[in-house]
Amino acid sequence: MTDALGGLSTEAVNPRTIEIDLLGAGDLVAVLHAENSTPFHAVEAALPQIAAAVELIAQGLAAGGRLIYVGAGTSGRLGVLDASECMPTFGVSPDVVVGIIAGGDAALRSSIEGAEDDEAAGCAAANTLSLTSADILVGIAASGRTPYVLGALRAAGAAGSGTVAVVNVEGSEMSTVAEMTVAAVTGPEPITGSTRLLAGTAQKMVLNLLSTGAMVLL
């Protein structure tokens, strides 16, 4: 890992929300909701990147490949959620869109300490899928540097699969590993470091666009 977590834009202090603990409920939710415009604009700025990824995914699916999401923590849960919703929404079999989360299914409900830091485990998880050149693996991480996700991306690249990094910072380590990057840069969080908020919202929007866009193209 090449950059310290504290140096990432997602970890900076948000001056607009620095005194939210002094507000009453009405003002508090108004300030927090105002921050929800940030993910919208971040995703809007990344639309050309998202469109390129949609085309790559659609091509892979048309060739008999799979869309595979890999993430840790909130990012992993969002990937599993999007994968699980594709079957009822689009009528595809459950093995067409796959979600992998660091720590396994137990991590969907509980934090699994250290799971996200195990690059070898991410590589092994990807390799258990018998990846092909038609598969597209989408690694998701707000910081763009999660070892588990980097391991999965490297395994997919070695197998000749398409790779996409979905991140919330510029110049991420994942962007140097993946074939293409979707960077929805959300900046400082309302609660410092809690990337389930702005970054997580942007990730949900991006994944919606990736799966829906690819399915509609098909």
Z-matrix of the N, CA and C atoms (Angstrom, degrees):
N
C 1 1.457
C 2 1.514 1 109.37
N 3 1.314 2 115.84 1 133.02
C 4 1.457 3 118.81 2 -169.12
C 5 1.522 4 113.93 3 -102.07
N 6 1.325 5 118.14 4 -15.79
C 7 1.454 6 117.85 5 -176.85
C 8 1.523 7 109.96 6 -127.70
N 9 1.322 8 116.17 7 145.15
C 10 1.456 9 121.32 8 179.00
C 11 1.522 10 109.69 9 -75.16
N 12 1.332 11 115.33 10 140.94
C 13 1.461 12 119.63 11 -177.79
C 14 1.524 13 111.66 12 -56.99
N 15 1.329 14 116.28 13 -39.71
C 16 1.461 15 120.03 14 -177.58
C 17 1.508 16 114.11 15 -64.32
N 18 1.336 17 117.38 16 -17.82
C 19 1.454 18 120.37 17 -179.86
C 20 1.505 19 114.22 18 -88.58
N 21 1.326 20 118.17 19 -2.40
C 22 1.457 21 121.55 20 -178.60
C 23 1.526 22 111.06 21 -79.34
N 24 1.331 23 116.22 22 148.38
C 25 1.466 24 120.39 23 -178.70
C 26 1.513 25 111.83 24 -63.36
N 27 1.332 26 117.48 25 -29.07
C 28 1.466 27 120.12 26 179.44
C 29 1.524 28 112.16 27 -69.17
N 30 1.333 29 117.18 28 -17.71
C 31 1.471 30 121.13 29 -176.87
C 32 1.531 31 112.65 30 -98.22
N 33 1.323 32 117.83 31 -2.75
C 34 1.466 33 121.04 32 -179.12
C 35 1.530 34 110.76 33 -72.34
N 36 1.312 35 115.89 34 163.29
C 37 1.467 36 121.35 35 177.63
C 38 1.522 37 109.40 36 -80.18
N 39 1.309 38 116.71 37 132.77
C 40 1.465 39 122.32 38 179.27
C 41 1.528 40 108.59 39 -89.86
N 42 1.334 41 118.47 40 111.52
C 43 1.466 42 120.18 41 -176.24
C 44 1.520 43 113.44 42 -66.35
N 45 1.330 44 117.33 43 -21.28
C 46 1.471 45 120.23 44 -178.41
C 47 1.523 46 112.73 45 -76.67
N 48 1.324 47 116.74 46 -17.71
C 49 1.467 48 119.52 47 -176.32
C 50 1.522 49 112.74 48 -123.59
N 51 1.312 50 116.54 49 15.47
C 52 1.463 51 119.91 50 -172.22
C 53 1.532 52 112.26 51 -67.63
N 54 1.348 53 117.61 52 -21.02
C 55 1.468 54 119.78 53 -178.83
C 56 1.534 55 111.78 54 -116.66
N 57 1.327 56 117.21 55 27.67
C 58 1.470 57 118.70 56 -177.24
C 59 1.521 58 112.59 57 -64.87
N 60 1.341 59 117.27 58 -23.73
C 61 1.470 60 119.43 59 179.97
C 62 1.523 61 112.04 60 -71.90
N 63 1.331 62 117.86 61 -8.85
C 64 1.468 63 121.63 62 178.70
C 65 1.521 64 112.22 63 -97.14
N 66 1.327 65 118.26 64 -2.29
C 67 1.459 66 122.33 65 -173.68
C 68 1.522 67 111.82 66 -94.45
N 69 1.333 68 114.84 67 152.41
C 70 1.453 69 120.43 68 170.03
C 71 1.515 70 109.68 69 -74.65
N 72 1.318 71 116.50 70 170.59
C 73 1.467 72 120.76 71 -173.64
C 74 1.523 73 112.35 72 -58.47
N 75 1.337 74 117.51 73 -41.98
C 76 1.462 75 120.37 74 -177.78
C 77 1.513 76 112.48 75 -62.11
N 78 1.332 77 116.44 76 -50.37
C 79 1.456 78 120.26 77 179.35
C 80 1.526 79 111.11 78 -68.43
N 81 1.320 80 116.18 79 -34.62
C 82 1.456 81 120.54 80 -179.28
C 83 1.527 82 111.70 81 -61.02
N 84 1.327 83 116.24 82 -50.95
C 85 1.464 84 118.25 83 -178.29
C 86 1.527 85 111.23 84 -69.07
N 87 1.338 86 117.06 85 -29.48
C 88 1.466 87 119.94 86 177.49
C 89 1.535 88 110.29 87 -66.12
N 90 1.328 89 116.41 88 -43.14
C 91 1.468 90 120.37 89 179.35
C 92 1.524 91 110.39 90 -66.58
N 93 1.328 92 116.33 91 -44.63
C 94 1.467 93 119.29 92 179.57
C 95 1.519 94 110.99 93 -63.76
N 96 1.321 95 117.07 94 -41.00
C 97 1.467 96 119.77 95 -179.05
C 98 1.526 97 111.33 96 -67.09
N 99 1.323 98 116.58 97 -35.29
C 100 1.469 99 119.51 98 178.19
C 101 1.529 100 110.54 99 -59.05
N 102 1.323 101 116.58 100 -31.27
C 103 1.467 102 120.42 101 178.61
C 104 1.528 103 112.10 102 -68.20
N 105 1.338 104 117.10 103 -19.75
C 106 1.460 105 119.76 104 -178.49
C 107 1.526 106 113.52 105 -67.40
N 108 1.323 107 117.16 106 -12.32
C 109 1.465 108 119.06 107 174.85
C 110 1.528 109 111.34 108 -72.18
N 111 1.326 110 116.56 109 -23.23
C 112 1.465 111 120.65 110 -178.14
C 113 1.529 112 112.24 111 -62.09
N 114 1.349 113 119.62 112 -50.26
C 115 1.465 114 118.41 113 177.77
C 116 1.525 115 112.98 114 -59.08
N 117 1.319 116 117.26 115 -38.94
C 118 1.463 117 120.53 116 179.53
C 119 1.519 118 110.85 117 -57.42
N 120 1.326 119 116.31 118 -50.07
C 121 1.466 120 120.14 119 -177.74
C 122 1.530 121 111.19 120 -69.68
N 123 1.338 122 117.05 121 -33.55
C 124 1.465 123 120.11 122 178.25
C 125 1.526 124 110.94 123 -65.19
N 126 1.315 125 116.29 124 -41.97
C 127 1.461 126 120.46 125 178.43
C 128 1.523 127 110.43 126 -69.49
N 129 1.320 128 116.79 127 -39.43
C 130 1.464 129 120.57 128 178.27
C 131 1.525 130 110.93 129 -58.50
N 132 1.329 131 116.52 130 -41.64
C 133 1.462 132 120.40 131 179.95
C 134 1.530 133 111.85 132 -66.75
N 135 1.328 134 116.12 133 -24.11
C 136 1.468 135 120.64 134 -177.48
C 137 1.527 136 112.83 135 -95.85
N 138 1.328 137 118.67 136 7.15
C 139 1.463 138 120.73 137 -175.83
C 140 1.535 139 114.12 138 -56.29
N 141 1.336 140 119.60 139 -40.63
C 142 1.472 141 117.62 140 177.12
C 143 1.528 142 112.38 141 -61.14
N 144 1.321 143 117.55 142 -39.02
C 145 1.457 144 121.10 143 177.04
C 146 1.528 145 110.63 144 -65.22
N 147 1.324 146 115.71 145 -41.43
C 148 1.468 147 120.67 146 -179.47
C 149 1.525 148 110.24 147 -64.46
N 150 1.332 149 116.79 148 -42.03
C 151 1.470 150 120.59 149 179.55
C 152 1.525 151 111.12 150 -61.17
N 153 1.328 152 117.16 151 -41.43
C 154 1.463 153 120.63 152 178.49
C 155 1.525 154 110.49 153 -63.64
N 156 1.336 155 116.35 154 -40.51
C 157 1.461 156 120.10 155 179.09
C 158 1.525 157 111.15 156 -67.54
N 159 1.323 158 117.29 157 -38.29
C 160 1.469 159 121.52 158 177.61
C 161 1.526 160 110.12 159 -59.93
N 162 1.312 161 116.90 160 -43.76
C 163 1.472 162 120.36 161 179.31
C 164 1.528 163 110.74 162 -63.69
N 165 1.324 164 116.88 163 -41.74
C 166 1.463 165 120.90 164 178.82
C 167 1.530 166 110.61 165 -62.23
N 168 1.329 167 116.56 166 -44.98
C 169 1.463 168 121.37 167 -179.12
C 170 1.520 169 110.87 168 -65.32
N 171 1.331 170 116.85 169 -44.62
C 172 1.464 171 120.33 170 179.79
C 173 1.525 172 111.05 171 -61.05
N 174 1.323 173 116.28 172 -40.84
C 175 1.469 174 119.88 173 178.22
C 176 1.524 175 111.01 174 -63.19
N 177 1.324 176 116.44 175 -41.55
C 178 1.451 177 120.30 176 179.16
C 179 1.518 178 112.21 177 -65.09
N 180 1.330 179 116.30 178 -45.07
C 181 1.463 180 120.18 179 179.58
C 182 1.530 181 110.98 180 -64.20
N 183 1.325 182 116.33 181 -39.36
C 184 1.470 183 120.47 182 179.20
C 185 1.523 184 111.56 183 -63.32
N 186 1.324 185 116.17 184 -27.48
C 187 1.467 186 121.06 185 179.64
C 188 1.521 187 112.23 186 -89.28
N 189 1.339 188 116.39 187 7.79
C 190 1.457 189 120.24 188 178.53
C 191 1.510 190 114.60 189 92.20
N 192 1.327 191 116.66 190 10.91
C 193 1.459 192 120.61 191 179.73
C 194 1.514 193 112.85 192 -85.44
N 195 1.319 194 114.38 193 -175.56
C 196 1.458 195 121.41 194 -179.04
C 197 1.526 196 110.49 195 -122.56
N 198 1.309 197 115.71 196 154.68
C 199 1.463 198 123.07 197 169.72
C 200 1.522 199 106.01 198 -99.03
N 201 1.323 200 116.44 199 119.13
C 202 1.461 201 121.69 200 -174.83
C 203 1.521 202 109.20 201 -121.26
N 204 1.324 203 116.44 202 119.25
C 205 1.457 204 121.78 203 176.45
C 206 1.525 205 109.59 204 -96.58
N 207 1.324 206 116.86 205 137.36
C 208 1.461 207 121.36 206 175.88
C 209 1.522 208 109.07 207 -134.28
N 210 1.331 209 116.13 208 130.12
C 211 1.454 210 120.21 209 178.02
C 212 1.514 211 110.95 210 -161.24
N 213 1.318 212 115.79 211 175.32
C 214 1.459 213 122.36 212 176.85
C 215 1.519 214 108.74 213 -126.20
N 216 1.323 215 117.05 214 149.24
C 217 1.454 216 120.81 215 178.21
C 218 1.510 217 111.87 216 59.89
N 219 1.333 218 116.33 217 -135.86
C 220 1.466 219 121.12 218 -178.89
C 221 1.517 220 111.36 219 -57.03
N 222 1.320 221 117.47 220 -42.05
C 223 1.463 222 120.95 221 -179.35
C 224 1.525 223 110.97 222 -61.22
N 225 1.316 224 116.46 223 -41.84
C 226 1.455 225 120.08 224 178.20
C 227 1.513 226 112.26 225 -66.26
N 228 1.334 227 116.51 226 -40.48
C 229 1.470 228 120.30 227 179.51
C 230 1.521 229 110.81 228 -63.85
N 231 1.319 230 116.75 229 -39.79
C 232 1.460 231 120.25 230 179.11
C 233 1.524 232 111.05 231 -65.91
N 234 1.332 233 116.61 232 -37.74
C 235 1.459 234 119.69 233 177.12
C 236 1.511 235 111.94 234 -65.01
N 237 1.323 236 116.90 235 -44.92
C 238 1.473 237 121.23 236 177.87
C 239 1.525 238 110.19 237 -62.64
N 240 1.333 239 116.61 238 -39.67
C 241 1.467 240 120.64 239 178.81
C 242 1.519 241 111.04 240 -61.66
N 243 1.322 242 117.01 241 -48.24
C 244 1.464 243 119.68 242 -178.73
C 245 1.522 244 110.57 243 -63.46
N 246 1.328 245 116.44 244 -41.08
C 247 1.466 246 120.16 245 178.99
C 248 1.520 247 110.91 246 -62.17
N 249 1.337 248 116.69 247 -43.49
C 250 1.468 249 120.01 248 -176.32
C 251 1.518 250 112.28 249 -68.67
N 252 1.335 251 116.77 250 -23.91
C 253 1.460 252 119.61 251 -178.13
C 254 1.522 253 113.22 252 -87.31
N 255 1.326 254 117.31 253 -13.61
C 256 1.466 255 119.45 254 -178.47
C 257 1.526 256 112.23 255 -70.33
N 258 1.327 257 117.61 256 -34.56
C 259 1.458 258 120.20 257 -178.77
C 260 1.528 259 111.57 258 -62.18
N 261 1.356 260 119.89 259 -53.06
C 262 1.465 261 118.46 260 179.12
C 263 1.523 262 113.99 261 -70.96
N 264 1.338 263 117.16 262 -30.22
C 265 1.465 264 119.62 263 -176.81
C 266 1.518 265 112.10 264 -75.98
N 267 1.327 266 116.44 265 -43.10
C 268 1.465 267 120.31 266 -172.59
C 269 1.520 268 114.02 267 -113.34
N 270 1.320 269 116.88 268 -2.38
C 271 1.455 270 119.74 269 176.20
C 272 1.511 271 114.54 270 72.30
N 273 1.337 272 116.80 271 23.09
C 274 1.462 273 119.67 272 178.32
C 275 1.521 274 109.23 273 -89.18
N 276 1.327 275 116.59 274 158.96
C 277 1.460 276 119.99 275 177.66
C 278 1.528 277 108.99 276 -71.42
N 279 1.333 278 117.85 277 154.80
C 280 1.469 279 120.75 278 -174.36
C 281 1.514 280 114.66 279 -64.80
N 282 1.328 281 118.01 280 -13.77
C 283 1.463 282 119.54 281 179.92
C 284 1.525 283 113.12 282 -93.05
N 285 1.332 284 117.18 283 3.32
C 286 1.472 285 120.75 284 179.28
C 287 1.519 286 111.32 285 -83.66
N 288 1.320 287 117.20 286 -40.34
C 289 1.465 288 121.95 287 175.59
C 290 1.527 289 106.81 288 -120.22
N 291 1.319 290 115.74 289 118.58
C 292 1.460 291 122.13 290 -170.46
C 293 1.525 292 109.95 291 -120.61
N 294 1.320 293 117.19 292 138.28
C 295 1.458 294 121.89 293 176.52
C 296 1.518 295 111.11 294 -116.34
N 297 1.326 296 117.02 295 129.35
C 298 1.461 297 122.50 296 177.93
C 299 1.523 298 108.38 297 -121.73
N 300 1.328 299 116.08 298 130.49
C 301 1.461 300 120.81 299 178.39
C 302 1.524 301 109.43 300 -121.80
N 303 1.325 302 116.07 301 137.90
C 304 1.458 303 121.09 302 177.68
C 305 1.522 304 109.73 303 -58.10
N 306 1.325 305 116.99 304 129.82
C 307 1.453 306 120.93 305 -178.65
C 308 1.513 307 113.60 306 94.67
N 309 1.342 308 116.55 307 -5.47
C 310 1.462 309 119.74 308 178.13
C 311 1.516 310 113.43 309 78.08
N 312 1.339 311 116.12 310 -171.51
C 313 1.463 312 121.11 311 -174.09
C 314 1.529 313 113.19 312 -59.31
N 315 1.329 314 117.67 313 -28.79
C 316 1.465 315 120.09 314 178.62
C 317 1.524 316 111.35 315 -60.15
N 318 1.345 317 116.36 316 -27.92
C 319 1.467 318 121.11 317 -178.77
C 320 1.518 319 112.43 318 -73.76
N 321 1.329 320 117.39 319 -10.01
C 322 1.465 321 119.43 320 176.56
C 323 1.522 322 110.94 321 -68.19
N 324 1.327 323 116.76 322 -27.86
C 325 1.467 324 121.02 323 -177.39
C 326 1.516 325 113.65 324 -112.43
N 327 1.313 326 116.93 325 -24.33
C 328 1.459 327 120.54 326 -175.58
C 329 1.521 328 110.45 327 -133.70
N 330 1.313 329 115.12 328 154.04
C 331 1.463 330 119.94 329 175.98
C 332 1.523 331 108.96 330 -76.85
N 333 1.332 332 116.23 331 126.67
C 334 1.454 333 121.55 332 177.27
C 335 1.524 334 107.60 333 -103.12
N 336 1.319 335 116.28 334 103.12
C 337 1.456 336 121.16 335 -173.87
C 338 1.528 337 111.73 336 -60.42
N 339 1.319 338 115.67 337 131.48
C 340 1.447 339 121.74 338 175.04
C 341 1.510 340 115.44 339 84.35
N 342 1.340 341 117.75 340 -11.29
C 343 1.467 342 120.06 341 -175.59
C 344 1.526 343 111.61 342 -62.37
N 345 1.317 344 116.51 343 -39.00
C 346 1.462 345 118.95 344 -176.15
C 347 1.520 346 112.91 345 -71.97
N 348 1.328 347 116.58 346 -17.11
C 349 1.468 348 120.71 347 -176.05
C 350 1.528 349 113.42 348 -92.25
N 351 1.322 350 117.36 349 3.24
C 352 1.462 351 121.87 350 -175.18
C 353 1.526 352 109.89 351 -100.06
N 354 1.327 353 116.14 352 92.71
C 355 1.466 354 120.55 353 -178.27
C 356 1.531 355 111.39 354 -65.08
N 357 1.319 356 116.67 355 -37.79
C 358 1.465 357 120.18 356 179.91
C 359 1.524 358 111.18 357 -62.78
N 360 1.331 359 116.93 358 -36.61
C 361 1.462 360 120.54 359 179.33
C 362 1.523 361 110.71 360 -67.25
N 363 1.325 362 117.38 361 -37.51
C 364 1.464 363 120.81 362 176.75
C 365 1.509 364 111.53 363 -64.61
N 366 1.306 365 115.85 364 -41.26
C 367 1.467 366 121.31 365 177.23
C 368 1.522 367 110.10 366 -63.17
N 369 1.337 368 116.65 367 -44.95
C 370 1.467 369 121.05 368 -178.92
C 371 1.524 370 111.17 369 -65.05
N 372 1.344 371 116.59 370 -40.43
C 373 1.465 372 120.23 371 -179.75
C 374 1.517 373 110.96 372 -62.29
N 375 1.326 374 116.49 373 -41.34
C 376 1.467 375 120.09 374 178.44
C 377 1.524 376 110.79 375 -67.12
N 378 1.310 377 116.83 376 -40.20
C 379 1.456 378 120.24 377 -177.41
C 380 1.529 379 113.24 378 -68.68
N 381 1.335 380 117.11 379 -25.07
C 382 1.471 381 119.20 380 177.62
C 383 1.525 382 111.84 381 -65.87
N 384 1.335 383 117.29 382 -15.18
C 385 1.469 384 121.13 383 -177.71
C 386 1.525 385 112.36 384 -87.09
N 387 1.332 386 117.59 385 -0.16
C 388 1.471 387 121.12 386 -177.96
C 389 1.533 388 110.04 387 50.57
N 390 1.305 389 114.95 388 60.98
C 391 1.459 390 122.57 389 -174.63
C 392 1.520 391 112.36 390 -59.87
N 393 1.338 392 115.12 391 145.98
C 394 1.466 393 121.48 392 177.48
C 395 1.525 394 109.33 393 -125.63
N 396 1.319 395 115.72 394 173.77
C 397 1.463 396 120.68 395 -179.43
C 398 1.525 397 111.99 396 -69.72
N 399 1.329 398 117.94 397 -15.15
C 400 1.466 399 120.87 398 178.88
C 401 1.527 400 112.27 399 -87.20
N 402 1.329 401 117.48 400 -15.80
C 403 1.465 402 120.91 401 -178.82
C 404 1.530 403 111.11 402 -75.24
N 405 1.322 404 115.51 403 149.92
C 406 1.469 405 121.92 404 174.32
C 407 1.518 406 107.46 405 -122.91
N 408 1.322 407 116.88 406 117.94
C 409 1.462 408 121.21 407 177.70
C 410 1.522 409 109.64 408 -101.72
N 411 1.323 410 116.11 409 123.32
C 412 1.464 411 122.72 410 179.95
C 413 1.523 412 108.44 411 -107.12
N 414 1.339 413 116.35 412 111.01
C 415 1.454 414 121.45 413 176.69
C 416 1.522 415 109.79 414 -89.98
N 417 1.331 416 116.40 415 133.00
C 418 1.465 417 121.77 416 -174.90
C 419 1.527 418 109.55 417 -121.19
N 420 1.322 419 117.44 418 125.07
C 421 1.467 420 121.40 419 176.54
C 422 1.515 421 109.07 420 -162.94
N 423 1.314 422 117.30 421 125.74
C 424 1.459 423 120.93 422 179.85
C 425 1.524 424 110.82 423 -57.19
N 426 1.326 425 116.47 424 -43.38
C 427 1.463 426 121.27 425 -176.78
C 428 1.516 427 113.06 426 -77.23
N 429 1.343 428 116.81 427 -19.63
C 430 1.452 429 120.45 428 -176.62
C 431 1.508 430 113.82 429 69.76
N 432 1.331 431 117.38 430 20.12
C 433 1.465 432 120.30 431 -175.12
C 434 1.520 433 113.78 432 -141.96
N 435 1.317 434 118.99 433 10.96
C 436 1.463 435 122.18 434 -176.67
C 437 1.532 436 110.64 435 -65.04
N 438 1.334 437 118.43 436 120.85
C 439 1.468 438 121.05 437 -175.46
C 440 1.528 439 113.99 438 -57.05
N 441 1.330 440 118.27 439 -42.02
C 442 1.471 441 121.14 440 -179.69
C 443 1.523 442 110.44 441 -57.48
N 444 1.321 443 116.16 442 -43.73
C 445 1.462 444 121.16 443 -178.41
C 446 1.523 445 110.47 444 -71.68
N 447 1.317 446 116.87 445 -39.56
C 448 1.466 447 120.12 446 176.27
C 449 1.527 448 110.75 447 -59.70
N 450 1.332 449 117.22 448 -40.38
C 451 1.448 450 120.73 449 178.41
C 452 1.518 451 111.88 450 -61.96
N 453 1.333 452 116.25 451 -42.26
C 454 1.461 453 120.22 452 179.24
C 455 1.520 454 111.21 453 -66.61
N 456 1.327 455 117.23 454 -40.76
C 457 1.463 456 120.76 455 178.76
C 458 1.531 457 111.00 456 -63.92
N 459 1.320 458 116.61 457 -41.40
C 460 1.462 459 119.86 458 179.79
C 461 1.524 460 111.20 459 -65.95
N 462 1.333 461 116.27 460 -38.69
C 463 1.463 462 119.91 461 178.24
C 464 1.526 463 110.74 462 -64.92
N 465 1.324 464 115.64 463 -41.49
C 466 1.463 465 119.88 464 179.64
C 467 1.521 466 110.87 465 -65.54
N 468 1.317 467 116.39 466 -42.37
C 469 1.457 468 119.44 467 178.39
C 470 1.517 469 111.93 468 -61.98
N 471 1.334 470 116.07 469 -40.17
C 472 1.464 471 120.23 470 179.60
C 473 1.520 472 111.67 471 -66.04
N 474 1.338 473 116.24 472 -28.98
C 475 1.466 474 121.03 473 179.53
C 476 1.525 475 112.17 474 -83.72
N 477 1.328 476 116.92 475 -4.27
C 478 1.456 477 120.53 476 -179.39
C 479 1.514 478 114.09 477 85.18
N 480 1.337 479 117.23 478 9.28
C 481 1.464 480 120.96 479 178.31
C 482 1.522 481 110.41 480 -76.41
N 483 1.324 482 116.18 481 157.46
C 484 1.452 483 120.29 482 172.27
C 485 1.518 484 109.62 483 -72.38
N 486 1.316 485 117.30 484 147.90
C 487 1.466 486 120.96 485 -178.53
C 488 1.521 487 111.00 486 -135.64
N 489 1.328 488 115.04 487 138.27
C 490 1.462 489 122.61 488 178.99
C 491 1.524 490 108.15 489 -133.06
N 492 1.319 491 116.98 490 133.21
C 493 1.462 492 122.06 491 174.39
C 494 1.524 493 108.86 492 -103.09
N 495 1.328 494 116.71 493 125.93
C 496 1.462 495 122.17 494 173.50
C 497 1.521 496 107.03 495 -108.59
N 498 1.339 497 116.43 496 111.39
C 499 1.462 498 122.26 497 -172.69
C 500 1.528 499 109.92 498 -134.02
N 501 1.348 500 114.99 499 172.74
C 502 1.464 501 119.77 500 -179.21
C 503 1.522 502 112.46 501 -125.68
N 504 1.316 503 116.46 502 21.31
C 505 1.462 504 122.02 503 177.43
C 506 1.524 505 108.74 504 -137.37
N 507 1.310 506 115.45 505 161.73
C 508 1.466 507 120.99 506 174.84
C 509 1.522 508 109.94 507 -85.34
N 510 1.333 509 115.67 508 153.16
C 511 1.452 510 121.26 509 171.89
C 512 1.514 511 114.55 510 58.32
N 513 1.322 512 118.02 511 42.16
C 514 1.455 513 121.45 512 -175.10
C 515 1.526 514 112.18 513 -78.69
N 516 1.319 515 115.81 514 158.36
C 517 1.456 516 121.07 515 175.62
C 518 1.523 517 110.63 516 -63.80
N 519 1.328 518 117.02 517 -37.75
C 520 1.461 519 120.59 518 179.41
C 521 1.518 520 111.92 519 -61.71
N 522 1.311 521 117.12 520 -31.30
C 523 1.464 522 120.12 521 -179.29
C 524 1.524 523 111.67 522 -69.10
N 525 1.324 524 117.10 523 -21.01
C 526 1.462 525 120.16 524 176.98
C 527 1.523 526 111.63 525 -83.04
N 528 1.323 527 116.93 526 -13.83
C 529 1.464 528 122.23 527 -178.25
C 530 1.528 529 111.24 528 -101.11
N 531 1.332 530 116.57 529 -38.50
C 532 1.460 531 121.17 530 -175.25
C 533 1.528 532 111.91 531 -80.30
N 534 1.312 533 114.67 532 155.36
C 535 1.465 534 121.97 533 177.93
C 536 1.523 535 111.09 534 -65.04
N 537 1.317 536 116.09 535 -38.82
C 538 1.462 537 120.80 536 176.33
C 539 1.517 538 109.45 537 -145.97
N 540 1.332 539 115.50 538 160.31
C 541 1.462 540 121.28 539 -175.23
C 542 1.522 541 110.97 540 -129.06
N 543 1.328 542 115.84 541 138.79
C 544 1.457 543 122.48 542 167.40
C 545 1.528 544 106.00 543 -110.93
N 546 1.327 545 116.36 544 108.55
C 547 1.460 546 121.46 545 -178.72
C 548 1.524 547 109.52 546 -109.73
N 549 1.330 548 115.83 547 99.33
C 550 1.462 549 121.53 548 175.33
C 551 1.528 550 106.10 549 -96.26
N 552 1.318 551 116.15 550 93.30
C 553 1.469 552 122.00 551 -169.29
C 554 1.529 553 109.68 552 -82.03
N 555 1.334 554 115.45 553 109.24
C 556 1.465 555 120.96 554 -172.97
C 557 1.523 556 113.72 555 -100.48
N 558 1.316 557 118.83 556 -14.36
C 559 1.456 558 120.74 557 175.58
C 560 1.520 559 114.22 558 71.95
N 561 1.348 560 117.37 559 -158.48
C 562 1.457 561 121.90 560 -175.18
C 563 1.533 562 112.57 561 -62.62
N 564 1.315 563 115.39 562 139.63
C 565 1.457 564 121.68 563 -179.51
C 566 1.536 565 111.60 564 -83.53
N 567 1.338 566 118.05 565 154.52
C 568 1.463 567 120.53 566 175.64
C 569 1.526 568 112.36 567 -58.24
N 570 1.333 569 116.16 568 -37.35
C 571 1.459 570 122.17 569 172.54
C 572 1.527 571 105.47 570 -114.23
N 573 1.319 572 116.57 571 114.44
C 574 1.453 573 121.21 572 -168.26
C 575 1.528 574 112.32 573 -51.55
N 576 1.331 575 114.83 574 123.86
C 577 1.447 576 121.21 575 176.47
C 578 1.511 577 115.92 576 86.47
N 579 1.328 578 118.30 577 -9.77
C 580 1.471 579 120.44 578 -177.70
C 581 1.520 580 109.40 579 -86.12
N 582 1.321 581 116.41 580 81.10
C 583 1.458 582 120.57 581 -173.16
C 584 1.528 583 113.66 582 -75.28
N 585 1.328 584 117.57 583 3.03
C 586 1.466 585 118.93 584 171.45
C 587 1.526 586 111.07 585 -71.93
N 588 1.325 587 117.48 586 -11.75
C 589 1.466 588 121.71 587 -176.13
C 590 1.531 589 110.47 588 -86.77
N 591 1.323 590 119.00 589 -95.65
C 592 1.468 591 120.58 590 -176.32
C 593 1.524 592 111.84 591 -64.16
N 594 1.329 593 116.89 592 -50.25
C 595 1.467 594 119.56 593 -179.15
C 596 1.516 595 111.05 594 -62.34
N 597 1.336 596 116.95 595 -43.03
C 598 1.454 597 120.42 596 179.42
C 599 1.515 598 112.77 597 -63.06
N 600 1.329 599 116.51 598 -40.15
C 601 1.467 600 120.50 599 177.57
C 602 1.523 601 110.23 600 -63.26
N 603 1.328 602 116.48 601 -43.90
C 604 1.468 603 119.95 602 178.51
C 605 1.521 604 110.97 603 -63.24
N 606 1.323 605 117.18 604 -40.37
C 607 1.463 606 120.26 605 178.57
C 608 1.520 607 111.31 606 -61.60
N 609 1.326 608 116.86 607 -43.13
C 610 1.469 609 120.37 608 178.42
C 611 1.520 610 109.88 609 -59.81
N 612 1.315 611 117.78 610 -42.84
C 613 1.455 612 121.74 611 179.07
C 614 1.522 613 111.14 612 -63.64
N 615 1.330 614 116.61 613 -43.15
C 616 1.465 615 120.64 614 -179.22
C 617 1.525 616 110.60 615 -64.55
N 618 1.320 617 117.30 616 -46.17
C 619 1.464 618 120.08 617 -179.29
C 620 1.520 619 111.16 618 -63.69
N 621 1.327 620 117.30 619 -39.19
C 622 1.470 621 120.38 620 174.28
C 623 1.519 622 110.57 621 -55.08
N 624 1.326 623 115.87 622 -44.85
C 625 1.467 624 120.82 623 -177.84
C 626 1.530 625 111.40 624 -68.65
N 627 1.328 626 116.34 625 -40.08
C 628 1.464 627 119.67 626 -178.29
C 629 1.527 628 111.10 627 -63.66
N 630 1.323 629 116.82 628 -52.25
C 631 1.471 630 119.08 629 -176.21
C 632 1.514 631 111.61 630 -71.95
N 633 1.319 632 117.39 631 -44.88
C 634 1.470 633 120.05 632 -179.24
C 635 1.518 634 110.57 633 -65.25
N 636 1.328 635 116.34 634 -44.56
C 637 1.469 636 119.69 635 -179.68
C 638 1.522 637 111.77 636 -61.05
N 639 1.327 638 116.76 637 -45.04
C 640 1.453 639 120.55 638 -179.07
C 641 1.526 640 110.82 639 -64.41
N 642 1.328 641 117.27 640 -43.21
C 643 1.462 642 120.44 641 -179.01
C 644 1.514 643 111.81 642 -65.67
N 645 1.334 644 116.40 643 -39.00
C 646 1.471 645 119.53 644 179.10
C 647 1.525 646 110.03 645 -66.85
N 648 1.345 647 117.84 646 -40.81
C 649 1.464 648 119.83 647 176.94
C 650 1.526 649 111.30 648 -60.28
N 651 1.322 650 116.79 649 -37.20
C 652 1.465 651 120.55 650 178.71
C 653 1.532 652 111.46 651 -66.99
